[in-house]
């Protein structure tokens, strides 16, 4: 049974990858705009943005759904990866900025005389990609080691991680790290010599995001099926029992925390060239809270639930913010409360809950039918007439 379920799962994954990485880009590239099956450049770009959010959600699910660590600071790692790629992209503008200076426009405006030393390595694209990995990983390693070694867990860990991302956002807003302050980085031109705003480049970025998402899902499915994954779930259910069994739970939690940070950093690195801007608002606590809502709505502890939640909630957000822009936060809060109270397993548990409700209705209907039968009066039995040949003494 389990092997059959795995085959179906991999079949669904292969079909989804084929549609996402091959069919949709072909419909965008080769069908004319008036064709009903044409996928617009805007849609491809929007789908790529949603899929970067899905990668972020998978990392949160590995933390929260499988290990029991509710981190409210994953937006920080997402933003750090985005800034790593943004530093490369803003340097690639060169003299094509408003001030026609080799320095980025905001540095010219702030009267910088030369490029800060920590910017210079980001002329290299491989270094920028590597920084999108090692910077979030290093921050997560230091913070996680200090928190887990001190046995900070539960709501205290959530609050502490939220405080971390809030403090980092304040530093970036104040431009203490020379990263553009409130405005951040924008007006990107080139990426590896290709126009970052061209349809072909956006298709390539979208395909790269699909591959990253598939890789994150396969890695998550693999690691949760190993002995490590079993210890993960044991830590989630009862960390004290795991520790008393001889396992160092600090190492397990620290490893998965760093892995989730790397996933968030890579997602942020692909998010920035597709959206065209990165600023400190991407690492504020409300962004991390939104990501937690995606996982809860989709279904935590499933890996595919967070993908469904991230894409579905953000698609709903795109529609609501156009139709009813002032009511989006009410929609988001109502959706979270509804899932927590009525559908704790998320959207992925909806078929199971519907089947359970149908079974209960059938049981209720059968019980009601049985009750009606018990309450009905017994039918009158006909009295048999004695035979004419039967004599009274024979009856006696």
C-alpha positions as CSV (number, residue, x, y, z in Angstrom):
1,X,0.0,0.0,0.0
2,X,2.8,2.5,1.0
3,X,4.8,1.6,-2.1
4,X,1.7,2.3,-4.3
5,X,1.2,5.6,-2.6
6,X,4.8,6.6,-3.2
7,X,4.5,5.7,-6.9
8,X,1.4,7.8,-7.2
9,X,3.1,10.7,-5.4
10,X,6.1,10.5,-7.7
11,X,3.8,10.3,-10.7
12,X,2.0,13.4,-9.6
13,X,5.3,15.2,-9.1
14,X,6.6,14.2,-12.5
15,X,3.3,15.4,-14.2
16,X,3.4,18.7,-12.3
17,X,7.0,19.2,-13.2
18,X,6.3,18.5,-16.9
19,X,3.4,21.0,-17.0
20,X,5.2,23.6,-15.0
21,X,8.7,23.5,-16.6
22,X,7.8,22.6,-20.1
23,X,4.2,23.1,-21.1
24,X,3.6,26.6,-19.5
25,X,6.9,28.1,-20.9
26,X,6.1,26.7,-24.4
27,X,2.6,28.2,-24.2
28,X,4.1,31.5,-23.3
29,X,6.8,31.4,-26.0
30,X,5.1,30.0,-29.0
31,X,1.4,30.8,-28.8
32,X,0.2,34.2,-30.0
33,X,-1.3,36.6,-27.4
34,X,-4.8,36.2,-28.8
35,X,-4.8,32.4,-28.4
36,X,-7.0,31.1,-25.6
37,X,-4.2,28.9,-24.2
38,X,-1.5,31.6,-24.3
39,X,0.3,32.2,-21.0
40,X,1.2,35.9,-20.7
41,X,4.6,37.2,-19.6
42,X,2.9,38.7,-16.5
43,X,1.5,35.3,-15.6
44,X,4.8,33.5,-15.9
45,X,6.4,36.1,-13.7
46,X,3.6,35.9,-11.2
47,X,3.8,32.1,-11.1
48,X,7.6,32.3,-10.5
49,X,7.0,34.6,-7.5
50,X,4.4,32.1,-6.1
51,X,6.8,29.2,-6.4
52,X,9.6,31.0,-4.6
53,X,7.1,31.4,-1.7
54,X,6.4,27.7,-2.0
55,X,10.1,26.9,-1.4
56,X,10.0,29.1,1.7
57,X,6.9,27.3,2.9
58,X,8.6,23.9,2.5
59,X,11.4,25.0,4.8
60,X,8.9,26.2,7.4
61,X,7.1,22.9,7.2
62,X,10.3,21.0,7.9
63,X,10.7,23.1,11.0
64,X,7.2,23.4,12.2
65,X,5.3,20.5,10.8
66,X,8.0,17.8,11.3
67,X,10.2,19.2,14.1
68,X,7.7,21.3,16.1
69,X,9.8,24.5,15.8
70,X,7.5,27.4,15.0
71,X,10.0,30.0,13.6
72,X,8.6,33.5,13.0
73,X,11.9,34.6,11.5
74,X,12.1,32.8,8.2
75,X,11.4,36.1,6.3
76,X,14.9,37.2,7.5
77,X,16.6,34.4,5.7
78,X,14.5,35.0,2.6
79,X,15.5,38.6,2.7
80,X,19.1,37.9,3.2
81,X,19.2,35.7,0.1
82,X,17.4,38.4,-1.8
83,X,19.9,41.0,-0.8
84,X,22.8,38.8,-1.8
85,X,21.4,38.5,-5.3
86,X,20.3,42.2,-5.3
87,X,23.8,43.3,-4.6
88,X,25.0,41.5,-7.7
89,X,22.1,42.9,-9.8
90,X,22.6,46.5,-8.6
91,X,26.3,46.4,-9.5
92,X,25.4,45.1,-13.0
93,X,23.5,48.4,-13.7
94,X,26.9,50.1,-14.1
95,X,26.7,53.6,-15.7
96,X,23.1,53.1,-16.9
97,X,21.7,54.6,-13.7
98,X,20.2,58.0,-13.4
99,X,23.5,59.6,-12.4
100,X,25.5,57.7,-15.0
101,X,28.0,56.6,-12.4
102,X,29.6,53.3,-11.7
103,X,28.3,53.6,-8.1
104,X,24.6,52.7,-7.5
105,X,22.3,55.7,-7.6
106,X,21.6,55.8,-3.9
107,X,25.3,55.8,-3.1
108,X,25.8,58.8,-5.5
109,X,22.9,60.5,-3.8
110,X,24.4,59.9,-0.4
111,X,27.8,61.2,-1.6
112,X,29.7,57.9,-1.4
113,X,33.2,58.4,-2.8
114,X,33.9,54.7,-3.5
115,X,32.2,51.4,-3.5
116,X,32.1,49.8,0.0
117,X,34.5,46.9,0.4
118,X,31.8,44.3,1.1
119,X,30.1,45.1,-2.2
120,X,33.2,44.3,-4.4
121,X,33.0,40.5,-4.3
122,X,29.4,40.7,-5.6
123,X,30.6,41.5,-9.1
124,X,30.9,37.8,-9.3
125,X,27.6,35.9,-9.9
126,X,28.8,32.6,-8.4
127,X,29.8,34.5,-5.2
128,X,26.4,36.1,-5.1
129,X,24.7,32.7,-5.3
130,X,27.1,31.3,-2.7
131,X,26.3,34.2,-0.4
132,X,22.6,33.5,-0.8
133,X,23.4,30.2,0.8
134,X,26.1,30.8,3.4
135,X,24.9,34.2,4.8
136,X,21.4,32.8,5.9
137,X,23.1,29.6,7.0
138,X,25.6,31.4,9.1
139,X,23.0,33.6,10.8
140,X,20.8,30.5,11.4
141,X,23.8,28.6,12.8
142,X,24.7,31.2,15.3
143,X,21.2,32.1,16.4
144,X,20.1,28.4,16.5
145,X,23.1,27.3,18.4
146,X,22.6,29.9,21.1
147,X,18.8,29.3,21.3
148,X,18.8,25.5,21.2
149,X,21.8,25.1,23.6
150,X,19.8,27.3,26.1
151,X,16.8,25.0,25.5
152,X,14.7,27.8,24.3
153,X,11.6,26.2,22.7
154,X,7.9,26.6,22.2
155,X,6.4,30.1,22.2
156,X,9.7,31.5,23.6
157,X,11.6,30.3,20.5
158,X,8.8,31.9,18.3
159,X,9.1,35.2,20.0
160,X,12.9,35.2,20.0
161,X,13.0,34.4,16.2
162,X,10.5,37.2,15.6
163,X,12.6,39.6,17.6
164,X,15.6,38.6,15.5
165,X,14.0,39.4,12.2
166,X,12.5,42.6,13.6
167,X,15.9,43.8,14.7
168,X,17.5,43.0,11.4
169,X,14.7,44.8,9.5
170,X,15.3,47.9,11.6
171,X,19.0,47.8,10.8
172,X,18.3,47.5,7.1
173,X,15.7,50.3,7.2
174,X,18.2,52.6,8.8
175,X,20.8,51.8,6.1
176,X,23.4,50.8,8.7
177,X,24.7,48.2,6.2
178,X,24.7,50.6,3.2
179,X,22.0,48.6,1.5
180,X,19.8,51.4,0.3
181,X,17.6,52.0,3.4
182,X,13.9,52.0,2.8
183,X,14.2,51.9,-0.9
184,X,16.5,48.9,-1.1
185,X,17.7,47.8,-4.6
186,X,15.7,48.2,-7.8
187,X,15.9,49.2,-11.4
188,X,17.9,46.1,-12.4
189,X,19.2,45.8,-15.9
190,X,21.2,42.6,-16.6
191,X,21.8,39.2,-15.2
192,X,24.7,37.1,-16.6
193,X,24.7,39.4,-19.6
194,X,21.0,38.9,-20.3
195,X,18.3,41.5,-20.0
196,X,16.6,40.7,-16.8
197,X,13.3,42.2,-18.0
198,X,13.1,40.3,-21.2
199,X,10.5,37.5,-21.7
200,X,13.2,34.9,-22.3
201,X,15.1,35.7,-19.1
202,X,11.8,35.6,-17.1
203,X,11.0,32.2,-18.5
204,X,14.5,31.0,-17.6
205,X,14.1,32.3,-14.0
206,X,10.7,30.7,-13.8
207,X,12.1,27.3,-14.9
208,X,14.9,27.7,-12.4
209,X,12.4,28.3,-9.7
210,X,10.4,25.2,-10.6
211,X,13.6,23.1,-10.5
212,X,14.5,24.6,-7.1
213,X,11.0,23.8,-5.8
214,X,11.2,20.2,-7.0
215,X,14.6,19.8,-5.5
216,X,13.4,21.2,-2.1
217,X,10.4,18.8,-2.2
218,X,12.4,15.8,-3.1
219,X,15.0,16.6,-0.4
220,X,12.3,17.1,2.2
221,X,10.6,13.9,1.3
222,X,13.9,12.0,1.4
223,X,15.1,13.4,4.7
224,X,11.7,12.8,6.5
225,X,11.7,9.2,5.3
226,X,15.1,8.5,6.9
227,X,16.0,7.7,10.5
228,X,16.7,11.5,10.9
229,X,13.1,12.2,9.9
230,X,11.8,9.7,12.6
231,X,13.8,11.5,15.2
232,X,12.5,14.8,13.9
233,X,8.9,13.7,14.6
234,X,9.9,12.2,17.9
235,X,11.4,15.6,18.9
236,X,8.1,17.2,17.8
237,X,6.0,14.9,19.9
238,X,8.2,14.6,23.0
239,X,11.7,16.2,23.0
240,X,12.4,15.1,26.6
241,X,11.9,11.4,25.8
242,X,14.3,11.7,22.8
243,X,16.9,13.4,25.0
244,X,16.5,10.8,27.7
245,X,17.0,8.1,25.0
246,X,20.5,9.4,24.5
247,X,20.1,11.7,21.4
248,X,21.5,15.2,21.3
249,X,18.4,17.0,20.2
250,X,20.3,20.3,19.8
251,X,22.2,19.0,16.8
252,X,19.0,17.7,15.1
253,X,17.2,21.0,15.6
254,X,20.2,23.0,14.6
255,X,20.7,21.1,11.4
256,X,17.1,21.4,10.2
257,X,17.0,25.1,11.2
258,X,20.1,25.7,9.0
259,X,18.6,23.7,6.1
260,X,15.4,25.7,6.2
261,X,17.4,29.0,6.2
262,X,19.3,27.8,3.1
263,X,16.0,27.0,1.4
264,X,14.7,30.5,2.3
265,X,17.8,32.2,1.1
266,X,17.8,30.4,-2.3
267,X,14.1,31.3,-2.7
268,X,14.9,34.9,-2.0
269,X,17.7,34.9,-4.5
270,X,15.3,33.8,-7.3
271,X,12.5,36.1,-6.0
272,X,14.4,39.4,-6.5
273,X,15.2,39.2,-10.2
274,X,11.6,38.2,-10.9
275,X,10.0,40.9,-8.8
276,X,12.6,43.6,-9.6
277,X,13.1,45.0,-6.2
278,X,14.3,44.0,-2.7
279,X,13.9,46.2,0.4
280,X,13.7,45.6,4.2
281,X,9.9,45.1,4.1
282,X,10.6,41.5,2.9
283,X,12.1,40.6,6.2
284,X,9.6,42.2,8.6
285,X,7.8,39.9,11.0
286,X,4.4,40.2,9.2
287,X,6.0,38.5,6.2
288,X,7.1,35.5,8.3
289,X,3.6,35.4,9.9
290,X,2.1,35.2,6.4
291,X,4.3,32.3,5.5
292,X,3.2,30.5,8.6
293,X,-0.4,31.0,7.5
294,X,0.4,29.4,4.1
295,X,1.7,26.3,5.8
296,X,-1.3,26.1,8.2
297,X,-3.8,26.6,5.4
298,X,-2.2,24.1,3.1
299,X,-1.5,21.5,5.8
300,X,1.6,21.2,7.8
301,X,3.6,18.0,8.1
302,X,2.8,17.0,4.5
303,X,5.3,19.0,2.3
304,X,2.8,19.3,-0.6
305,X,0.3,21.1,1.7
306,X,2.6,24.1,2.1
307,X,3.0,24.3,-1.7
308,X,-0.7,24.3,-2.1
309,X,-1.1,26.9,0.7
310,X,1.6,29.2,-0.6
311,X,0.3,29.3,-4.2
312,X,-3.4,29.3,-3.2
313,X,-3.2,32.0,-0.6
314,X,-1.0,34.3,-2.7
315,X,-3.3,33.8,-5.7
316,X,-6.2,34.7,-3.5
317,X,-4.2,37.7,-2.2
318,X,-3.6,38.9,-5.8
319,X,-7.4,38.8,-6.5
320,X,-8.5,40.3,-3.2
321,X,-6.0,43.2,-3.2
322,X,-7.4,44.2,-6.6
323,X,-11.1,43.7,-5.9
324,X,-11.2,44.6,-2.2
325,X,-7.8,46.1,-1.2
326,X,-8.8,47.3,2.2
327,X,-10.1,43.8,3.3
328,X,-7.2,41.6,2.6
329,X,-6.0,41.3,6.2
330,X,-9.6,40.4,7.3
331,X,-9.5,37.6,4.6
332,X,-6.2,36.4,5.9
333,X,-7.1,36.4,9.5
334,X,-10.5,34.8,8.8
335,X,-8.9,32.1,6.7
336,X,-6.4,31.2,9.5
337,X,-9.0,31.1,12.2
338,X,-11.3,28.9,10.0
339,X,-8.5,26.5,9.3
340,X,-7.5,26.3,13.0
341,X,-11.1,25.7,14.2
342,X,-12.7,23.7,11.4
343,X,-9.9,22.2,9.4
344,X,-6.8,21.7,11.5
345,X,-5.2,19.4,8.9
346,X,-5.3,22.1,6.3
347,X,-6.7,22.0,2.7
348,X,-5.0,18.6,2.1
349,X,-7.2,17.0,4.8
350,X,-10.4,18.3,3.1
351,X,-11.1,15.1,1.2
352,X,-10.6,13.0,4.3
353,X,-12.8,15.3,6.4
354,X,-15.5,15.2,3.7
355,X,-15.4,11.4,3.6
356,X,-15.6,11.3,7.4
357,X,-18.6,13.7,7.4
358,X,-20.3,11.5,4.7
359,X,-19.7,8.4,6.8
360,X,-21.2,10.1,9.8
361,X,-24.2,11.2,7.8
362,X,-24.7,7.6,6.6
363,X,-24.4,6.3,10.2
364,X,-26.9,8.9,11.4
365,X,-29.3,8.0,8.6
366,X,-29.0,4.3,9.4
367,X,-29.5,4.9,13.2
368,X,-32.6,7.0,12.5
369,X,-34.0,4.3,10.2
370,X,-33.4,1.7,13.0
371,X,-35.1,4.0,15.5
372,X,-38.2,4.3,13.3
373,X,-38.4,0.5,13.0
374,X,-38.2,0.1,16.8
375,X,-40.9,2.7,17.4
376,X,-43.3,1.3,14.8
377,X,-46.2,-0.9,16.3
378,X,-45.9,-4.7,15.6
379,X,-48.1,-5.9,12.8
380,X,-51.2,-8.0,13.8
381,X,-50.7,-11.7,13.4
382,X,-53.6,-13.6,11.7
383,X,-55.4,-16.2,13.8
384,X,-55.4,-19.7,12.3
385,X,-58.8,-21.3,11.8
386,X,-59.0,-24.9,13.2
387,X,-59.4,-27.7,10.7
388,X,-62.8,-29.2,10.4
389,X,-61.3,-32.7,10.7
390,X,-59.6,-31.9,14.0
391,X,-61.5,-33.4,17.0
392,X,-61.4,-31.8,20.5
393,X,-60.0,-34.9,22.1
394,X,-57.1,-34.9,19.5
395,X,-56.3,-31.3,20.4
396,X,-56.1,-32.3,24.0
